[in-house]
Amino acid sequence: MRIRETTLDDIELLIKLRLDSIIMIGAELSDENKHILRIQLDNYYRKHILLGDFIAFLAEDEHRIMAAAFMVIGERPSGISFITGITGTILNVITYPEFRNNGYATLLIKSLIHKAKRLNVTAIDLNATQIREKVYQHLGFAPIEDTAMRLIL
């Protein structure tokens, strides 16, 4: 198993992972909506991977993807919780069912946090399910409202 950051060569894989995560949360997608999503995601990944404000890490072996986690970097007016104004939002954390409870998502989140620190990100936000809330708290995230959590770097 290895953890690696995605590149432009992984766009088709990123699209598949995003669609899989949408389906895994119970959404039903028509063929038309899948087509629209594929076009938008292809354009988005091509643009934002180059800009450096979209980052994704994968847990994989030589034959398959076991888990993935995405982060979008943004800038907003500075605040006490994000002094540089540069923030990250973690989304699309996905572990395929047969690979759950092996710590892959934790390793991916740690990789995103490490990368965020190098990019001068001072806060990372995410929305957590009740099942994942303890995992995120273990990594330093604290509840800020409802299902939202934040890690101050």
N, CA and C of each residue as an Amber inpcrd file, in Angstrom:
protein
   459
   0.8510000  -1.1750000   0.0000000   0.0000000   0.0000000   0.0000000
   0.8920000   1.2310000   0.0000000   0.4870000   2.2030000  -0.7770000
   1.2100000   3.4780000  -0.7770000   0.2080000   4.6210000  -0.7800000
   0.6630000   5.7550000  -0.2540000  -0.1020000   6.9950000  -0.2750000
   0.5810000   7.8940000  -1.2910000  -0.2080000   8.4760000  -2.2020000
   0.3890000   9.3920000  -3.1710000  -0.5780000  10.5200000  -3.4910000
   0.0220000  11.6460000  -3.8860000  -0.7600000  12.7930000  -4.3280000
  -1.1160000  12.6010000  -5.7930000  -2.3010000  13.0330000  -6.1700000
  -2.7460000  12.8890000  -7.5520000  -2.1340000  13.9750000  -8.4370000
  -2.1750000  13.7170000  -9.7410000  -1.6680000  14.6480000 -10.7470000
  -2.7180000  14.7800000 -11.8450000  -2.3880000  15.5580000 -12.8510000
  -3.2840000  15.6950000 -14.0090000  -3.5330000  14.3520000 -14.6920000
  -2.6090000  13.4330000 -14.5720000  -2.7910000  12.1060000 -15.1680000
  -3.8990000  11.3010000 -14.5020000  -4.3650000  11.7490000 -13.3440000
  -5.3710000  11.0160000 -12.5640000  -6.7840000  11.5670000 -12.7180000
  -7.0180000  12.4330000 -13.6800000  -8.3290000  13.0860000 -13.7680000
  -9.4730000  12.0880000 -13.9050000  -9.3510000  11.1010000 -14.7630000
 -10.4230000  10.1010000 -14.9070000 -10.6730000   9.3720000 -13.5910000
  -9.6130000   9.0730000 -12.8800000  -9.7350000   8.4140000 -11.5820000
 -10.4140000   9.3390000 -10.5700000 -10.0410000  10.6050000 -10.5530000
 -10.6710000  11.5650000  -9.6430000 -12.1640000  11.6940000  -9.9230000
 -12.5280000  11.7140000 -11.1910000 -13.9510000  11.7780000 -11.5610000
 -14.6770000  10.5410000 -11.0410000 -14.0960000   9.3720000 -11.2480000
 -14.7060000   8.1260000 -10.7590000 -14.8730000   8.1670000  -9.2370000
 -13.8370000   8.6020000  -8.5290000 -13.8960000   8.6640000  -7.0670000
 -14.9920000   9.6200000  -6.6000000 -15.0990000  10.7630000  -7.2570000
 -16.1360000  11.7280000  -6.8770000 -17.5250000  11.1540000  -7.1220000
 -17.7320000  10.5440000  -8.2770000 -19.0370000   9.9350000  -8.5620000
 -19.3250000   8.7880000  -7.5910000 -18.3250000   7.9610000  -7.3110000
 -18.5130000   6.8670000  -6.3450000 -18.9150000   7.4140000  -4.9810000
 -18.2840000   8.5030000  -4.5480000 -18.6100000   9.0430000  -3.2250000
 -20.0290000   9.5910000  -3.1910000 -20.4630000  10.2010000  -4.2810000
 -21.8310000  10.7160000  -4.3520000 -22.8260000   9.5510000  -4.2700000
 -22.5410000   8.4890000  -4.9720000 -23.4170000   7.3170000  -4.9560000
 -23.3920000   6.6290000  -3.5990000 -22.2210000   6.5860000  -2.9510000
 -22.0920000   5.9180000  -1.6480000 -22.8900000   6.6110000  -0.5500000
 -23.1590000   7.9110000  -0.7060000 -23.9730000   8.5950000   0.3100000
 -25.4660000   8.4450000   0.0260000 -25.7940000   7.7090000  -1.0380000
 -27.1890000   7.3980000  -1.3030000 -27.8400000   8.1920000  -2.4140000
 -27.0870000   9.0430000  -3.0820000 -27.6690000   9.8300000  -4.1770000
 -27.8530000   8.9570000  -5.4130000 -28.9420000   9.1880000  -6.0970000
 -29.1750000   8.5050000  -7.3690000 -28.9400000   9.5060000  -8.4850000
 -28.1200000   9.0890000  -9.4440000 -27.7780000   9.9800000 -10.5470000
 -28.3040000   9.4310000 -11.8590000 -28.9960000  10.2610000 -12.5810000
 -29.4340000   9.8700000 -13.9180000 -28.2100000   9.8710000 -14.8320000
 -28.3200000   9.2310000 -15.9760000 -27.2300000   9.2440000 -16.9500000
 -26.9060000  10.6720000 -17.3690000 -27.9470000  11.4910000 -17.5250000
 -27.7300000  12.8870000 -17.9100000 -26.9380000  13.6320000 -16.8410000
 -27.3010000  13.4430000 -15.5590000 -26.5770000  14.1110000 -14.4770000
 -25.1400000  13.6060000 -14.3720000 -24.9310000  12.3210000 -14.5820000
 -23.5590000  11.7900000 -14.5780000 -22.7360000  12.4450000 -15.6760000
 -23.3460000  12.6040000 -16.8460000 -22.6550000  13.2390000 -17.9630000
 -22.2780000  14.6830000 -17.6310000 -23.2240000  15.4290000 -17.0600000
 -22.9760000  16.8220000 -16.6760000 -21.8750000  16.8850000 -15.6220000
 -21.9450000  16.0090000 -14.6250000 -20.9220000  15.9800000 -13.5770000
 -19.5480000  15.6700000 -14.1590000 -19.4840000  14.7020000 -15.0530000
 -18.1940000  14.3330000 -15.6530000 -17.5480000  15.5190000 -16.3740000
 -18.3390000  16.2700000 -17.1280000 -17.8030000  17.4230000 -17.8600000
 -17.3050000  18.4830000 -16.8810000 -18.1410000  18.8180000 -15.8880000
 -17.7550000  19.8440000 -14.9310000 -16.5210000  19.4070000 -14.1420000
 -16.5030000  18.1660000 -13.6770000 -15.3710000  17.6850000 -12.8870000
 -14.0910000  17.6620000 -13.7050000 -14.1730000  17.2350000 -14.9530000
 -12.9950000  17.2360000 -15.8190000 -12.4310000  18.6480000 -15.9340000
 -13.2970000  19.6120000 -16.2130000 -12.8570000  21.0080000 -16.3190000
 -12.2870000  21.5180000 -14.9990000 -12.9770000  21.2070000 -13.9100000
 -12.5400000  21.6650000 -12.5870000 -11.1540000  21.1150000 -12.2460000
 -10.9780000  19.8130000 -12.3590000  -9.6990000  19.2090000 -11.9880000
  -8.5630000  19.7190000 -12.8690000  -8.7910000  19.8370000 -14.1570000
  -7.7440000  20.3490000 -15.0570000  -7.3020000  21.7560000 -14.6350000
  -8.2500000  22.5940000 -14.2930000  -7.9410000  23.9600000 -13.8980000
  -7.2890000  24.0240000 -12.5200000  -7.8880000  23.3830000 -11.5340000
  -7.4850000  23.6060000 -10.1450000  -6.2810000  22.7790000  -9.7070000
  -6.0250000  21.6580000 -10.3520000  -4.7750000  20.9590000 -10.0570000
  -3.6050000  21.8360000 -10.4980000  -3.7290000  22.4450000 -11.6710000
  -2.6650000  23.3430000 -12.1570000  -2.5020000  24.5780000 -11.2710000
  -3.6120000  25.1190000 -10.7930000  -3.5480000  26.2870000  -9.9160000
  -2.9940000  25.9360000  -8.5340000  -3.0560000  24.6630000  -8.1730000
  -2.5620000  24.2270000  -6.8720000  -3.5500000  24.4120000  -5.7440000
  -4.8090000  24.7150000  -6.0640000  -5.7960000  24.9000000  -5.0030000
  -6.7590000  23.7170000  -4.8760000  -6.4340000  22.6210000  -5.5470000
  -7.1250000  21.3450000  -5.3490000  -6.0490000  20.2830000  -5.1440000
  -6.1830000  19.5310000  -4.0540000  -5.2140000  18.5000000  -3.7180000
  -5.9760000  17.2330000  -3.3710000  -5.4830000  16.1080000  -3.8440000
  -6.0830000  14.8250000  -3.4840000  -4.9730000  13.8270000  -3.2280000
  -5.1930000  12.9860000  -2.2350000  -4.2920000  11.8890000  -1.9380000
  -5.0470000  10.5810000  -2.0600000  -4.3410000   9.5500000  -2.4990000
  -4.9050000   8.2160000  -2.6700000  -4.1450000   7.2120000  -1.8310000
  -4.8630000   6.2170000  -1.3290000  -4.2500000   5.0120000  -0.7540000
  -4.4960000   3.9220000  -1.7860000  -3.4170000   3.3300000  -2.2810000
  -3.5650000   2.3470000  -3.3490000  -2.5360000   1.2420000  -3.2150000
  -2.8370000   0.1250000  -3.8440000  -1.8280000  -0.8960000  -4.0530000
  -1.6290000  -1.0030000  -5.5530000  -0.9440000  -1.9920000  -6.0140000
  -0.6420000  -2.0630000  -7.4480000  -1.8700000  -2.3320000  -8.3160000
  -2.9870000  -2.7190000  -7.7050000  -4.1550000  -3.1020000  -8.4930000
  -5.3950000  -2.2420000  -8.2840000  -5.4630000  -1.4850000  -7.1720000
  -6.7300000  -0.8040000  -6.8960000  -6.5500000   0.3730000  -5.9410000
  -7.5460000   1.2330000  -5.9640000  -7.6360000   2.3520000  -5.0320000
  -8.4400000   1.8650000  -3.8290000  -7.9150000   2.1010000  -2.6460000
  -8.5950000   1.6890000  -1.4230000  -9.3410000   2.8520000  -0.7670000
  -8.7370000   4.0490000  -0.8850000  -9.3270000   5.2240000  -0.2430000
  -8.7730000   6.4810000  -0.9030000  -9.4860000   7.5870000  -0.7000000
  -9.0550000   8.8730000  -1.2420000  -9.5890000   9.9900000  -0.3510000
  -8.9060000  11.1380000  -0.4060000  -9.3700000  12.3300000   0.3050000
  -8.9710000  13.5520000  -0.5060000  -9.8910000  14.4990000  -0.6210000
  -9.6930000  15.7030000  -1.4160000  -9.6780000  16.9250000  -0.4930000
  -8.9520000  17.9710000  -0.9200000  -8.9790000  19.2380000  -0.1940000
  -8.9280000  20.3920000  -1.1980000  -9.7590000  21.3830000  -0.9420000
  -9.7850000  22.6070000  -1.7320000  -9.1750000  23.7060000  -0.8690000
  -8.2430000  24.4530000  -1.4510000  -7.5860000  25.5550000  -0.7510000
  -8.2230000  26.8620000  -1.2210000  -8.4820000  27.7460000  -0.2880000
  -9.0660000  29.0300000  -0.6440000  -8.4970000  30.1490000   0.2110000
  -8.7950000  31.3530000  -0.1710000  -8.3560000  32.5130000   0.5940000
  -9.5660000  33.3550000   0.9300000  -9.5960000  33.8450000   2.1580000
 -10.6590000  34.7340000   2.6060000 -10.0550000  35.7560000   3.5540000
 -10.8060000  36.7570000   3.9330000 -10.2350000  37.7380000   4.8570000
  -9.7470000  37.0510000   6.1370000  -8.5870000  37.4490000   6.6030000
  -8.0060000  36.8460000   7.8060000  -8.9440000  36.9560000   8.9920000
  -8.8400000  35.9860000   9.8500000  -9.5890000  35.9700000  11.1010000
  -8.7330000  35.3230000  12.1640000  -9.1940000  35.3070000  13.3650000
  -8.4090000  34.7500000  14.4600000  -8.1510000  33.2540000  14.2530000
  -9.0900000  32.5510000  13.6110000  -8.9190000  31.1150000  13.3810000
  -8.1340000  30.8080000  12.1130000  -7.9740000  31.7900000  11.2340000
  -7.2170000  31.5690000   9.9920000  -6.4370000  32.8450000   9.6890000
  -5.3730000  33.0110000  10.4510000  -4.6230000  34.2610000  10.4850000
  -4.0340000  34.6500000   9.1270000  -3.6590000  33.6680000   8.2930000
  -3.1290000  33.9870000   6.9590000  -4.2430000  34.2310000   5.9590000
  -5.4570000  33.8570000   6.3090000  -6.5800000  33.9480000   5.3750000
  -6.6450000  32.7590000   4.4250000  -5.6350000  31.9000000   4.4750000
  -5.6100000  30.7290000   3.5870000  -6.1920000  29.5480000   4.3600000
  -7.2530000  28.9720000   3.8080000  -7.9520000  27.8730000   4.4730000
  -8.0840000  26.6800000   3.5370000  -8.3090000  25.5580000   4.1360000
  -8.5740000  24.3470000   3.3760000  -9.9180000  23.7820000   3.7620000
 -10.5450000  23.1060000   2.8280000 -11.7850000  22.3820000   3.1040000
 -11.5890000  20.9600000   2.6200000 -11.6860000  20.0270000   3.5420000
 -11.5690000  18.6160000   3.1890000 -12.9420000  18.1180000   2.7870000
 -12.9710000  17.4130000   1.6750000 -14.2190000  16.8290000   1.2010000
 -13.9090000  15.5280000   0.4850000 -14.9240000  14.7990000   0.2250000
 -14.7840000  13.5820000  -0.5640000 -13.8130000  12.5900000   0.0510000
 -13.9010000  12.3850000   1.3700000 -13.1160000  11.3190000   1.9950000
 -13.8840000  10.0320000   1.7480000 -13.2640000   9.1280000   1.0210000
 -13.9360000   7.8880000   0.6500000 -13.0060000   6.7040000   0.9110000
 -13.5380000   5.7030000   1.5880000 -12.8560000   4.4200000   1.7280000
 -13.8360000   3.3670000   1.2280000 -13.4010000   2.5860000   0.2660000
 -14.2770000   1.5380000  -0.2460000 -14.5490000   0.5220000   0.8570000
 -15.7830000  -0.0070000   0.9260000 -16.2130000  -0.8350000   2.0610000
 -15.2540000  -1.9650000   2.4340000 -14.6840000  -2.6330000   1.4710000
 -13.8090000  -3.7720000   1.7890000 -12.4730000  -3.3630000   2.4130000
 -12.1900000  -2.0410000   2.4470000 -10.9230000  -1.5640000   3.0000000
 -11.1040000  -0.7210000   4.2520000 -12.3170000  -0.6330000   4.7500000
 -12.5780000   0.2020000   5.9230000 -11.9450000  -0.3980000   7.1810000
 -11.7390000   0.4860000   8.1570000 -11.1870000   0.1320000   9.4710000
  -9.7370000  -0.3450000   9.4050000  -9.0030000   0.1500000   8.4150000
  -7.5770000  -0.1480000   8.3030000  -6.7260000   1.1040000   8.4720000
  -7.3400000   2.2460000   8.7350000  -6.6100000   3.4840000   8.9650000
  -6.2320000   4.2540000   7.7120000  -6.7370000   3.8480000   6.5490000
  -6.3780000   4.5310000   5.3090000  -6.8410000   5.9880000   5.2980000
  -8.0760000   6.2190000   5.7140000  -8.5920000   7.5960000   5.7220000
  -7.7600000   8.4680000   6.6600000  -7.3590000   7.9450000   7.7990000
  -6.5260000   8.6980000   8.7330000  -5.1960000   9.0740000   8.0910000
  -4.5680000   8.1260000   7.4080000  -3.3010000   8.4120000   6.7240000
  -3.4740000   9.4840000   5.6530000  -4.5920000   9.4240000   4.9320000
  -4.8540000  10.4190000   3.8920000  -5.0870000  11.8060000   4.4830000
  -5.8360000  11.8790000   5.5620000  -6.0860000  13.1670000   6.2130000
  -4.7680000  13.7410000   6.7370000  -3.9320000  12.8940000   7.3240000
  -2.6200000  13.3620000   7.7920000  -1.7880000  13.8950000   6.6280000
  -1.8710000  13.2470000   5.4840000  -1.1440000  13.7200000   4.3000000
  -1.6640000  15.0790000   3.8550000  -2.9840000  15.2620000   3.8770000
  -3.5610000  16.5560000   3.5210000  -3.1350000  17.6410000   4.5120000
  -3.1130000  17.3180000   5.7930000  -2.7060000  18.2890000   6.8140000
  -1.2500000  18.6960000   6.5920000  -0.3920000  17.7340000   6.3490000
   1.0290000  18.0220000   6.1050000   1.1950000  18.9340000   4.8890000
   0.5010000  18.6230000   3.8060000   0.5580000  19.4470000   2.5930000
   0.0070000  20.8520000   2.8740000  -1.0770000  20.9270000   3.6260000
  -1.6810000  22.2240000   3.9550000  -0.6980000  23.1060000   4.7200000
   0.0190000  22.5360000   5.6450000   1.0060000  23.3140000   6.4040000
   2.0640000  23.8880000   5.4710000   2.5020000  23.1030000   4.4970000
   3.5100000  23.5840000   3.5420000   2.9600000  24.7080000   2.6660000
   1.6350000  24.7550000   2.4890000   0.9940000  25.7860000   1.6610000
   0.5410000  26.9950000   2.4780000   0.9360000  27.0500000   3.7580000
   0.6170000  28.1800000   4.6310000  -0.8710000  28.2720000   4.9800000
  -1.5590000  27.1420000   4.9110000  -2.9560000  27.0670000   5.3340000
  -2.9770000  27.1520000   6.8630000  -3.8760000  27.9580000   7.4060000
  -3.9220000  28.0840000   8.8690000  -5.1850000  27.5060000   9.4980000
  -6.0920000  27.0010000   8.6940000  -7.2670000  26.3100000   9.2340000
  -7.8130000  25.3780000   8.1640000  -8.2680000  24.2200000   8.6060000
  -8.8880000  23.2570000   7.7000000 -10.2650000  22.9210000   8.2540000
 -11.2690000  23.0410000   7.4140000 -12.6440000  22.7290000   7.7930000
 -13.1050000  21.4530000   7.1020000 -14.0870000  20.8120000   7.6850000
 -14.7290000  19.6500000   7.0820000 -16.0770000  19.4480000   7.7360000
 -16.9060000  18.6590000   7.1170000 -18.1630000  18.2140000   7.7170000
 -18.0070000  16.7380000   8.0330000 -18.3480000  16.3700000   9.2510000
 -18.1370000  15.0040000   9.7130000 -19.4560000  14.3010000  10.0110000
 -19.5170000  13.0410000   9.6380000 -20.6270000  12.2170000  10.0880000
 -20.3460000  11.8230000  11.5330000 -21.3640000  11.4080000  12.2400000
 -21.1620000  10.9900000  13.6310000 -20.1580000   9.8450000  13.7230000
 -20.1770000   8.9590000  12.7580000 -19.2670000   7.8130000  12.7560000
 -17.8170000   8.2710000  12.6610000 -17.5510000   9.2960000  11.8790000
 -16.1770000   9.7700000  11.6360000 -15.7300000  10.8690000  12.6060000
 -16.6420000  11.4160000  13.3660000 -16.3170000  12.5460000  14.2290000
 -15.1490000  12.2410000  15.1700000 -15.1170000  11.0760000  15.7670000
 -14.0380000  10.7270000  16.7010000 -12.6960000  10.6090000  15.9930000
 -12.7040000  10.1050000  14.7670000 -11.4620000  10.0130000  13.9930000
 -10.8950000  11.4070000  13.7870000 -11.7480000  12.3480000  13.3900000
 -11.2990000  13.7080000  13.1430000 -10.8500000  14.3960000  14.4350000
 -11.5570000  14.1540000  15.5310000 -11.1510000  14.7290000  16.8130000
  -9.7720000  14.2080000  17.2060000  -9.5130000  12.9490000  16.9720000
  -8.2050000  12.3550000  17.2620000  -7.0930000  13.0570000  16.4720000
  -7.4340000  13.5700000  15.2970000  -6.4640000  14.2780000  14.4570000
  -6.3630000  15.7710000  14.8040000  -7.1610000  16.2220000  15.7840000
  -7.0770000  17.6080000  16.2400000  -8.2160000  18.5070000  15.8210000
  -9.1630000  17.9990000  15.0490000 -10.3050000  18.8010000  14.6380000
 -11.2490000  18.9750000  15.8270000 -11.8590000  20.1400000  15.9020000
 -12.8160000  20.4280000  16.9710000 -14.1330000  20.8690000  16.3440000
 -15.2410000  20.5010000  16.9710000 -16.5360000  20.9420000  16.4520000
 -16.6420000  22.4650000  16.4790000 -17.2260000  23.0280000  15.4180000
 -17.4620000  24.4790000  15.4090000 -18.9490000  24.8010000  15.2790000
 -19.7080000  23.9140000  14.6520000 -21.1600000  24.0680000  14.5900000
 -21.7300000  22.8210000  13.9100000 -22.8960000  22.4140000  14.3180000
 -23.6080000  21.3050000  13.7010000 -22.6530000  20.1610000  13.3660000
 -22.4430000  19.8550000  12.0820000 -21.5280000  18.7780000  11.6850000
 -20.1620000  19.3090000  11.2630000 -19.9830000  20.6250000  11.3080000
 -18.7250000  21.2170000  10.8670000 -17.6600000  21.0980000  11.9570000
 -16.4290000  20.8650000  11.5040000 -15.2820000  20.7700000  12.4130000
 -14.1470000  21.5830000  11.8140000 -13.1970000  21.9960000  12.6620000
 -12.0740000  22.8010000  12.1900000 -10.7980000  22.3720000  12.9050000
  -9.7160000  22.3560000  12.1550000  -8.3680000  22.1490000  12.7050000
  -7.6040000  23.4430000  12.4890000  -7.1080000  24.0260000  13.5780000
  -6.2680000  25.2250000  13.4940000  -4.8320000  24.7410000  13.3890000
  -4.1280000  25.1970000  12.3620000  -2.7270000  24.7780000  12.1630000
  -1.7820000  25.8050000  12.7650000
